[in-house]
Amino acid sequence: MLTHLPRRQGSTSRTRSIRRAFSLVELSIVVIIIGVLAAFGVPRLLKSVERSKASEAFKYMTSVRDSQERHSMRNGEYASTIADLDFKQADPKYFVVLPIEPGSTGSIEDSWSMTLRRTGASGGYGAYEVTFTQEGYDPIASTIEAYPEIHPMSR
């Protein structure tokens, strides 16, 4: 005849609670994995964010250039201020818009130059400028050339 030993009360619940807990080693491994992923992901994220801000500057300046060309066709010279243009786009949020200046010829009648200067924290890239003229983007006057990884026109 087989006799059953009495079951101890509470022993199974204690075993279950032990199985549900993580060990310190398992938690440490998870923290290390998250740290490694963050070390690779955060710089890429910052670069992507800064590149999109630089793209905003290029889009703005392209719109200024198009508006300058329309102004020149109507008035025979380029506009000396943004207010003179048929331009209704808001200033870029992360850039200071510098005034329109005469370009390479020294006369606003046939040339102009305008620069946007990056302000605030720039994801570790430092201050840079984007300059456009009547010809378009001016890589010589633009300091964004020092950062090809965020330059929207480089690939």
Buried (B, 14 or more C-beta within 10 A) or exposed (E): EEEEEEEEEEEEEEEEEEEEEEEEEEEEEEEEEEEEEEEEEEEEEBBEEBBEBBBBBBEBBEBBBEBBEEBBEEEEBBBBEBEBBEBEEEEBEBBEBEEBBBBEEEEBEBBBBBBBBBEEEBBEBEEBBBBBBBEEBBBEBBBBBEBEEBBBBEE
